[in-house]
Amino acid sequence: MDKKSNESLKDRLAVANQKVDAQLPDIWLQAEQNLKKLEEDYYNNQINKGIRD
């Protein structure tokens, strides 16, 4: 790669990183919500399992 192509690649990577960084708070929030839902489902499943046993 020549120097100009390398700089262009660095610029594109910097822009891509900014876009990802901008989305991280939303991604973390969604992950926390998913974990909470999984914990609730697991807890409810354990209760239902105990009732059936």
PDB file of N, CA, C, O and CB in Angstrom:
ATOM      1  N   MET A   1       0.830  -1.179   0.000  1.00  0.00           N
ATOM      2  CA  MET A   1       0.000   0.000   0.000  1.00  0.00           C
ATOM      3  C   MET A   1       0.876   1.243   0.000  1.00  0.00           C
ATOM      4  O   MET A   1       1.900   1.314   0.678  1.00  0.00           O
ATOM      5  CB  MET A   1      -0.945  -0.003   1.203  1.00  0.00           C
ATOM      6  N   ASP A   2       0.442   2.203  -0.772  1.00  0.00           N
ATOM      7  CA  ASP A   2       1.193   3.445  -0.747  1.00  0.00           C
ATOM      8  C   ASP A   2       0.751   4.297   0.442  1.00  0.00           C
ATOM      9  O   ASP A   2      -0.218   3.972   1.129  1.00  0.00           O
ATOM     10  CB  ASP A   2       1.011   4.215  -2.069  1.00  0.00           C
ATOM     11  N   LYS A   3       1.471   5.385   0.670  1.00  0.00           N
ATOM     12  CA  LYS A   3       1.218   6.217   1.849  1.00  0.00           C
ATOM     13  C   LYS A   3      -0.185   6.817   1.821  1.00  0.00           C
ATOM     14  O   LYS A   3      -0.845   6.889   2.858  1.00  0.00           O
ATOM     15  CB  LYS A   3       2.259   7.334   1.942  1.00  0.00           C
ATOM     16  N   LYS A   4      -0.648   7.248   0.648  1.00  0.00           N
ATOM     17  CA  LYS A   4      -1.968   7.860   0.537  1.00  0.00           C
ATOM     18  C   LYS A   4      -3.061   6.846   0.862  1.00  0.00           C
ATOM     19  O   LYS A   4      -4.016   7.169   1.568  1.00  0.00           O
ATOM     20  CB  LYS A   4      -2.178   8.435  -0.872  1.00  0.00           C
ATOM     21  N   SER A   5      -2.928   5.637   0.361  1.00  0.00           N
ATOM     22  CA  SER A   5      -3.917   4.598   0.648  1.00  0.00           C
ATOM     23  C   SER A   5      -3.938   4.266   2.134  1.00  0.00           C
ATOM     24  O   SER A   5      -5.000   4.042   2.715  1.00  0.00           O
ATOM     25  CB  SER A   5      -3.623   3.334  -0.171  1.00  0.00           C
ATOM     26  N   ASN A   6      -2.766   4.237   2.740  1.00  0.00           N
ATOM     27  CA  ASN A   6      -2.656   3.937   4.163  1.00  0.00           C
ATOM     28  C   ASN A   6      -3.343   5.018   4.994  1.00  0.00           C
ATOM     29  O   ASN A   6      -4.027   4.706   5.968  1.00  0.00           O
ATOM     30  CB  ASN A   6      -1.180   3.804   4.573  1.00  0.00           C
ATOM     31  N   GLU A   7      -3.166   6.289   4.616  1.00  0.00           N
ATOM     32  CA  GLU A   7      -3.818   7.389   5.326  1.00  0.00           C
ATOM     33  C   GLU A   7      -5.330   7.317   5.151  1.00  0.00           C
ATOM     34  O   GLU A   7      -6.083   7.552   6.096  1.00  0.00           O
ATOM     35  CB  GLU A   7      -3.289   8.745   4.828  1.00  0.00           C
ATOM     36  N   SER A   8      -5.767   6.993   3.946  1.00  0.00           N
ATOM     37  CA  SER A   8      -7.192   6.870   3.691  1.00  0.00           C
ATOM     38  C   SER A   8      -7.790   5.748   4.548  1.00  0.00           C
ATOM     39  O   SER A   8      -8.879   5.894   5.105  1.00  0.00           O
ATOM     40  CB  SER A   8      -7.450   6.607   2.193  1.00  0.00           C
ATOM     41  N   LEU A   9      -7.087   4.659   4.645  1.00  0.00           N
ATOM     42  CA  LEU A   9      -7.535   3.537   5.464  1.00  0.00           C
ATOM     43  C   LEU A   9      -7.605   3.945   6.934  1.00  0.00           C
ATOM     44  O   LEU A   9      -8.555   3.589   7.631  1.00  0.00           O
ATOM     45  CB  LEU A   9      -6.596   2.327   5.287  1.00  0.00           C
ATOM     46  N   LYS A  10      -6.613   4.685   7.405  1.00  0.00           N
ATOM     47  CA  LYS A  10      -6.624   5.161   8.793  1.00  0.00           C
ATOM     48  C   LYS A  10      -7.814   6.085   9.037  1.00  0.00           C
ATOM     49  O   LYS A  10      -8.467   6.009  10.078  1.00  0.00           O
ATOM     50  CB  LYS A  10      -5.307   5.893   9.125  1.00  0.00           C
ATOM     51  N   ASP A  11      -8.090   6.960   8.067  1.00  0.00           N
ATOM     52  CA  ASP A  11      -9.238   7.871   8.205  1.00  0.00           C
ATOM     53  C   ASP A  11     -10.544   7.092   8.262  1.00  0.00           C
ATOM     54  O   ASP A  11     -11.403   7.381   9.096  1.00  0.00           O
ATOM     55  CB  ASP A  11      -9.277   8.876   7.037  1.00  0.00           C
ATOM     56  N   ARG A  12     -10.700   6.123   7.397  1.00  0.00           N
ATOM     57  CA  ARG A  12     -11.920   5.315   7.376  1.00  0.00           C
ATOM     58  C   ARG A  12     -12.060   4.528   8.673  1.00  0.00           C
ATOM     59  O   ARG A  12     -13.164   4.384   9.198  1.00  0.00           O
ATOM     60  CB  ARG A  12     -11.918   4.358   6.169  1.00  0.00           C
ATOM     61  N   LEU A  13     -10.959   4.025   9.184  1.00  0.00           N
ATOM     62  CA  LEU A  13     -10.989   3.291  10.449  1.00  0.00           C
ATOM     63  C   LEU A  13     -11.371   4.212  11.604  1.00  0.00           C
ATOM     64  O   LEU A  13     -12.129   3.810  12.487  1.00  0.00           O
ATOM     65  CB  LEU A  13      -9.628   2.637  10.721  1.00  0.00           C
ATOM     66  N   ALA A  14     -10.862   5.427  11.610  1.00  0.00           N
ATOM     67  CA  ALA A  14     -11.194   6.389  12.661  1.00  0.00           C
ATOM     68  C   ALA A  14     -12.687   6.704  12.640  1.00  0.00           C
ATOM     69  O   ALA A  14     -13.316   6.779  13.696  1.00  0.00           O
ATOM     70  CB  ALA A  14     -10.371   7.685  12.492  1.00  0.00           C
ATOM     71  N   VAL A  15     -13.259   6.887  11.453  1.00  0.00           N
ATOM     72  CA  VAL A  15     -14.693   7.158  11.331  1.00  0.00           C
ATOM     73  C   VAL A  15     -15.498   5.953  11.813  1.00  0.00           C
ATOM     74  O   VAL A  15     -16.482   6.110  12.536  1.00  0.00           O
ATOM     75  CB  VAL A  15     -15.063   7.504   9.867  1.00  0.00           C
ATOM     76  N   ALA A  16     -15.088   4.769  11.420  1.00  0.00           N
ATOM     77  CA  ALA A  16     -15.792   3.554  11.846  1.00  0.00           C
ATOM     78  C   ALA A  16     -15.738   3.405  13.362  1.00  0.00           C
ATOM     79  O   ALA A  16     -16.735   3.037  13.983  1.00  0.00           O
ATOM     80  CB  ALA A  16     -15.183   2.308  11.169  1.00  0.00           C
ATOM     81  N   ASN A  17     -14.593   3.686  13.959  1.00  0.00           N
ATOM     82  CA  ASN A  17     -14.464   3.601  15.411  1.00  0.00           C
ATOM     83  C   ASN A  17     -15.363   4.602  16.114  1.00  0.00           C
ATOM     84  O   ASN A  17     -15.926   4.293  17.164  1.00  0.00           O
ATOM     85  CB  ASN A  17     -13.022   3.825  15.825  1.00  0.00           C
ATOM     86  N   GLN A  18     -15.507   5.796  15.554  1.00  0.00           N
ATOM     87  CA  GLN A  18     -16.390   6.800  16.135  1.00  0.00           C
ATOM     88  C   GLN A  18     -17.846   6.327  16.095  1.00  0.00           C
ATOM     89  O   GLN A  18     -18.601   6.535  17.045  1.00  0.00           O
ATOM     90  CB  GLN A  18     -16.241   8.138  15.392  1.00  0.00           C
ATOM     91  N   LYS A  19     -18.224   5.698  14.998  1.00  0.00           N
ATOM     92  CA  LYS A  19     -19.594   5.189  14.875  1.00  0.00           C
ATOM     93  C   LYS A  19     -19.861   4.090  15.895  1.00  0.00           C
ATOM     94  O   LYS A  19     -20.926   4.058  16.513  1.00  0.00           O
ATOM     95  CB  LYS A  19     -19.847   4.661  13.456  1.00  0.00           C
ATOM     96  N   VAL A  20     -18.914   3.205  16.069  1.00  0.00           N
ATOM     97  CA  VAL A  20     -19.060   2.134  17.057  1.00  0.00           C
ATOM     98  C   VAL A  20     -19.119   2.716  18.461  1.00  0.00           C
ATOM     99  O   VAL A  20     -19.973   2.332  19.260  1.00  0.00           O
ATOM    100  CB  VAL A  20     -17.899   1.126  16.946  1.00  0.00           C
ATOM    101  N   ASP A  21     -18.222   3.634  18.760  1.00  0.00           N
ATOM    102  CA  ASP A  21     -18.216   4.267  20.083  1.00  0.00           C
ATOM    103  C   ASP A  21     -19.540   4.954  20.378  1.00  0.00           C
ATOM    104  O   ASP A  21     -20.004   4.934  21.518  1.00  0.00           O
ATOM    105  CB  ASP A  21     -17.076   5.277  20.184  1.00  0.00           C
ATOM    106  N   ALA A  22     -20.151   5.559  19.373  1.00  0.00           N
ATOM    107  CA  ALA A  22     -21.427   6.249  19.561  1.00  0.00           C
ATOM    108  C   ALA A  22     -22.546   5.261  19.896  1.00  0.00           C
ATOM    109  O   ALA A  22     -23.515   5.623  20.565  1.00  0.00           O
ATOM    110  CB  ALA A  22     -21.790   7.047  18.302  1.00  0.00           C
ATOM    111  N   GLN A  23     -22.415   4.025  19.437  1.00  0.00           N
ATOM    112  CA  GLN A  23     -23.460   3.019  19.663  1.00  0.00           C
ATOM    113  C   GLN A  23     -23.256   2.214  20.945  1.00  0.00           C
ATOM    114  O   GLN A  23     -24.168   1.508  21.374  1.00  0.00           O
ATOM    115  CB  GLN A  23     -23.517   2.076  18.489  1.00  0.00           C
ATOM    116  N   LEU A  24     -22.097   2.304  21.554  1.00  0.00           N
ATOM    117  CA  LEU A  24     -21.803   1.475  22.728  1.00  0.00           C
ATOM    118  C   LEU A  24     -22.786   1.656  23.881  1.00  0.00           C
ATOM    119  O   LEU A  24     -23.202   0.656  24.466  1.00  0.00           O
ATOM    120  CB  LEU A  24     -20.423   1.776  23.216  1.00  0.00           C
ATOM    121  N   PRO A  25     -23.183   2.888  24.240  1.00  0.00           N
ATOM    122  CA  PRO A  25     -24.148   3.006  25.344  1.00  0.00           C
ATOM    123  C   PRO A  25     -25.443   2.241  25.071  1.00  0.00           C
ATOM    124  O   PRO A  25     -25.985   1.596  25.969  1.00  0.00           O
ATOM    125  CB  PRO A  25     -24.470   4.473  25.598  1.00  0.00           C
ATOM    126  N   ASP A  26     -25.937   2.312  23.840  1.00  0.00           N
ATOM    127  CA  ASP A  26     -27.160   1.583  23.481  1.00  0.00           C
ATOM    128  C   ASP A  26     -26.942   0.073  23.535  1.00  0.00           C
ATOM    129  O   ASP A  26     -27.821  -0.676  23.961  1.00  0.00           O
ATOM    130  CB  ASP A  26     -27.634   1.992  22.079  1.00  0.00           C
ATOM    131  N   ILE A  27     -25.781  -0.357  23.104  1.00  0.00           N
ATOM    132  CA  ILE A  27     -25.471  -1.792  23.118  1.00  0.00           C
ATOM    133  C   ILE A  27     -25.414  -2.296  24.554  1.00  0.00           C
ATOM    134  O   ILE A  27     -25.956  -3.359  24.858  1.00  0.00           O
ATOM    135  CB  ILE A  27     -24.129  -2.075  22.393  1.00  0.00           C
ATOM    136  N   TRP A  28     -24.762  -1.543  25.440  1.00  0.00           N
ATOM    137  CA  TRP A  28     -24.683  -1.943  26.849  1.00  0.00           C
ATOM    138  C   TRP A  28     -26.059  -1.966  27.493  1.00  0.00           C
ATOM    139  O   TRP A  28     -26.370  -2.886  28.250  1.00  0.00           O
ATOM    140  CB  TRP A  28     -23.763  -0.998  27.622  1.00  0.00           C
ATOM    141  N   LEU A  29     -26.891  -0.963  27.204  1.00  0.00           N
ATOM    142  CA  LEU A  29     -28.240  -0.919  27.760  1.00  0.00           C
ATOM    143  C   LEU A  29     -29.037  -2.140  27.310  1.00  0.00           C
ATOM    144  O   LEU A  29     -29.727  -2.767  28.114  1.00  0.00           O
ATOM    145  CB  LEU A  29     -28.960   0.378  27.340  1.00  0.00           C
ATOM    146  N   GLN A  30     -28.941  -2.477  26.026  1.00  0.00           N
ATOM    147  CA  GLN A  30     -29.658  -3.647  25.514  1.00  0.00           C
ATOM    148  C   GLN A  30     -29.138  -4.929  26.161  1.00  0.00           C
ATOM    149  O   GLN A  30     -29.921  -5.828  26.470  1.00  0.00           O
ATOM    150  CB  GLN A  30     -29.522  -3.734  23.983  1.00  0.00           C
ATOM    151  N   ALA A  31     -27.831  -5.018  26.368  1.00  0.00           N
ATOM    152  CA  ALA A  31     -27.259  -6.198  27.018  1.00  0.00           C
ATOM    153  C   ALA A  31     -27.762  -6.332  28.453  1.00  0.00           C
ATOM    154  O   ALA A  31     -28.079  -7.433  28.901  1.00  0.00           O
ATOM    155  CB  ALA A  31     -25.728  -6.128  27.002  1.00  0.00           C
ATOM    156  N   GLU A  32     -27.835  -5.217  29.170  1.00  0.00           N
ATOM    157  CA  GLU A  32     -28.337  -5.244  30.549  1.00  0.00           C
ATOM    158  C   GLU A  32     -29.806  -5.675  30.583  1.00  0.00           C
ATOM    159  O   GLU A  32     -30.215  -6.454  31.443  1.00  0.00           O
ATOM    160  CB  GLU A  32     -28.174  -3.856  31.212  1.00  0.00           C
ATOM    161  N   GLN A  33     -30.586  -5.161  29.643  1.00  0.00           N
ATOM    162  CA  GLN A  33     -32.000  -5.544  29.580  1.00  0.00           C
ATOM    163  C   GLN A  33     -32.153  -7.028  29.251  1.00  0.00           C
ATOM    164  O   GLN A  33     -32.998  -7.716  29.824  1.00  0.00           O
ATOM    165  CB  GLN A  33     -32.741  -4.693  28.534  1.00  0.00           C
ATOM    166  N   ASN A  34     -31.332  -7.511  28.329  1.00  0.00           N
ATOM    167  CA  ASN A  34     -31.375  -8.935  27.969  1.00  0.00           C
ATOM    168  C   ASN A  34     -31.010  -9.810  29.162  1.00  0.00           C
ATOM    169  O   ASN A  34     -31.647 -10.838  29.393  1.00  0.00           O
ATOM    170  CB  ASN A  34     -30.424  -9.224  26.796  1.00  0.00           C
ATOM    171  N   LEU A  35     -29.991  -9.412  29.920  1.00  0.00           N
ATOM    172  CA  LEU A  35     -29.574 -10.171  31.089  1.00  0.00           C
ATOM    173  C   LEU A  35     -30.678 -10.192  32.141  1.00  0.00           C
ATOM    174  O   LEU A  35     -30.954 -11.233  32.737  1.00  0.00           O
ATOM    175  CB  LEU A  35     -28.288  -9.583  31.678  1.00  0.00           C
ATOM    176  N   LYS A  36     -31.305  -9.049  32.366  1.00  0.00           N
ATOM    177  CA  LYS A  36     -32.394  -8.986  33.337  1.00  0.00           C
ATOM    178  C   LYS A  36     -33.531  -9.919  32.929  1.00  0.00           C
ATOM    179  O   LYS A  36     -34.091 -10.620  33.771  1.00  0.00           O
ATOM    180  CB  LYS A  36     -32.910  -7.543  33.474  1.00  0.00           C
ATOM    181  N   LYS A  37     -33.871  -9.929  31.644  1.00  0.00           N
ATOM    182  CA  LYS A  37     -34.934 -10.813  31.139  1.00  0.00           C
ATOM    183  C   LYS A  37     -34.533 -12.280  31.312  1.00  0.00           C
ATOM    184  O   LYS A  37     -35.365 -13.099  31.704  1.00  0.00           O
ATOM    185  CB  LYS A  37     -35.233 -10.510  29.644  1.00  0.00           C
ATOM    186  N   LEU A  38     -33.301 -12.619  31.033  1.00  0.00           N
ATOM    187  CA  LEU A  38     -32.833 -13.993  31.215  1.00  0.00           C
ATOM    188  C   LEU A  38     -32.911 -14.412  32.680  1.00  0.00           C
ATOM    189  O   LEU A  38     -33.314 -15.533  32.992  1.00  0.00           O
ATOM    190  CB  LEU A  38     -31.395 -14.139  30.702  1.00  0.00           C
ATOM    191  N   GLU A  39     -32.523 -13.501  33.582  1.00  0.00           N
ATOM    192  CA  GLU A  39     -32.587 -13.797  35.017  1.00  0.00           C
ATOM    193  C   GLU A  39     -34.036 -14.017  35.455  1.00  0.00           C
ATOM    194  O   GLU A  39     -34.320 -14.936  36.223  1.00  0.00           O
ATOM    195  CB  GLU A  39     -31.949 -12.651  35.838  1.00  0.00           C
ATOM    196  N   GLU A  40     -34.946 -13.179  34.970  1.00  0.00           N
ATOM    197  CA  GLU A  40     -36.365 -13.334  35.312  1.00  0.00           C
ATOM    198  C   GLU A  40     -36.908 -14.665  34.784  1.00  0.00           C
ATOM    199  O   GLU A  40     -37.618 -15.382  35.490  1.00  0.00           O
ATOM    200  CB  GLU A  40     -37.191 -12.158  34.739  1.00  0.00           C
ATOM    201  N   ASP A  41     -36.566 -14.982  33.539  1.00  0.00           N
ATOM    202  CA  ASP A  41     -37.028 -16.247  32.944  1.00  0.00           C
ATOM    203  C   ASP A  41     -36.486 -17.437  33.725  1.00  0.00           C
ATOM    204  O   ASP A  41     -37.207 -18.402  33.981  1.00  0.00           O
ATOM    205  CB  ASP A  41     -36.595 -16.344  31.464  1.00  0.00           C
ATOM    206  N   TYR A  42     -35.210 -17.365  34.104  1.00  0.00           N
ATOM    207  CA  TYR A  42     -34.599 -18.455  34.858  1.00  0.00           C
ATOM    208  C   TYR A  42     -35.291 -18.609  36.221  1.00  0.00           C
ATOM    209  O   TYR A  42     -35.618 -19.719  36.639  1.00  0.00           O
ATOM    210  CB  TYR A  42     -33.080 -18.202  35.044  1.00  0.00           C
ATOM    211  N   TYR A  43     -35.506 -17.482  36.901  1.00  0.00           N
ATOM    212  CA  TYR A  43     -36.152 -17.508  38.216  1.00  0.00           C
ATOM    213  C   TYR A  43     -37.559 -18.094  38.104  1.00  0.00           C
ATOM    214  O   TYR A  43     -37.943 -18.955  38.896  1.00  0.00           O
ATOM    215  CB  TYR A  43     -36.208 -16.084  38.824  1.00  0.00           C
ATOM    216  N   ASN A  44     -38.319 -17.628  37.123  1.00  0.00           N
ATOM    217  CA  ASN A  44     -39.675 -18.142  36.924  1.00  0.00           C
ATOM    218  C   ASN A  44     -39.658 -19.626  36.575  1.00  0.00           C
ATOM    219  O   ASN A  44     -40.526 -20.378  37.015  1.00  0.00           O
ATOM    220  CB  ASN A  44     -40.386 -17.353  35.822  1.00  0.00           C
ATOM    221  N   ASN A  45     -38.689 -20.041  35.798  1.00  0.00           N
ATOM    222  CA  ASN A  45     -38.557 -21.452  35.429  1.00  0.00           C
ATOM    223  C   ASN A  45     -38.251 -22.303  36.664  1.00  0.00           C
ATOM    224  O   ASN A  45     -38.777 -23.407  36.810  1.00  0.00           O
ATOM    225  CB  ASN A  45     -37.448 -21.632  34.366  1.00  0.00           C
ATOM    226  N   GLN A  46     -37.397 -21.782  37.548  1.00  0.00           N
ATOM    227  CA  GLN A  46     -37.059 -22.525  38.762  1.00  0.00           C
ATOM    228  C   GLN A  46     -38.279 -22.649  39.683  1.00  0.00           C
ATOM    229  O   GLN A  46     -38.495 -23.691  40.302  1.00  0.00           O
ATOM    230  CB  GLN A  46     -35.896 -21.834  39.507  1.00  0.00           C
ATOM    231  N   ILE A  47     -39.064 -21.583  39.762  1.00  0.00           N
ATOM    232  CA  ILE A  47     -40.288 -21.628  40.566  1.00  0.00           C
ATOM    233  C   ILE A  47     -41.255 -22.657  39.990  1.00  0.00           C
ATOM    234  O   ILE A  47     -41.800 -23.485  40.720  1.00  0.00           O
ATOM    235  CB  ILE A  47     -40.956 -20.233  40.626  1.00  0.00           C
ATOM    236  N   ASN A  48     -41.464 -22.600  38.678  1.00  0.00           N
ATOM    237  CA  ASN A  48     -42.377 -23.543  38.037  1.00  0.00           C
ATOM    238  C   ASN A  48     -41.871 -24.978  38.153  1.00  0.00           C
ATOM    239  O   ASN A  48     -42.660 -25.906  38.327  1.00  0.00           O
ATOM    240  CB  ASN A  48     -42.570 -23.175  36.569  1.00  0.00           C
ATOM    241  N   LYS A  49     -40.577 -25.154  38.058  1.00  0.00           N
ATOM    242  CA  LYS A  49     -39.986 -26.480  38.199  1.00  0.00           C
ATOM    243  C   LYS A  49     -40.216 -27.005  39.604  1.00  0.00           C
ATOM    244  O   LYS A  49     -40.526 -28.183  39.782  1.00  0.00           O
ATOM    245  CB  LYS A  49     -38.483 -26.446  37.877  1.00  0.00           C
ATOM    246  N   GLY A  50     -40.069 -26.145  40.604  1.00  0.00           N
ATOM    247  CA  GLY A  50     -40.290 -26.540  41.992  1.00  0.00           C
ATOM    248  C   GLY A  50     -41.731 -26.914  42.255  1.00  0.00           C
ATOM    249  O   GLY A  50     -42.009 -27.829  43.030  1.00  0.00           O
ATOM    250  N   ILE A  51     -42.645 -26.216  41.617  1.00  0.00           N
ATOM    251  CA  ILE A  51     -44.079 -26.502  41.778  1.00  0.00           C
ATOM    252  C   ILE A  51     -44.410 -27.858  41.171  1.00  0.00           C
ATOM    253  O   ILE A  51     -45.218 -28.604  41.723  1.00  0.00           O
ATOM    254  CB  ILE A  51     -44.942 -25.394  41.119  1.00  0.00           C
ATOM    255  N   ARG A  52     -43.794 -28.180  40.047  1.00  0.00           N
ATOM    256  CA  ARG A  52     -44.092 -29.448  39.379  1.00  0.00           C
ATOM    257  C   ARG A  52     -43.469 -30.641  40.079  1.00  0.00           C
ATOM    258  O   ARG A  52     -43.994 -31.751  39.994  1.00  0.00           O
ATOM    259  CB  ARG A  52     -43.617 -29.403  37.953  1.00  0.00           C
ATOM    260  N   ASP A  53     -42.350 -30.426  40.774  1.00  0.00           N
ATOM    261  CA  ASP A  53     -41.656 -31.550  41.417  1.00  0.00           C
ATOM    262  C   ASP A  53     -42.410 -32.069  42.622  1.00  0.00           C
ATOM    263  O   ASP A  53     -41.959 -33.011  43.273  1.00  0.00           O
ATOM    264  CB  ASP A  53     -40.258 -31.138  41.833  1.00  0.00           C
TER     265      ASP A  53
END
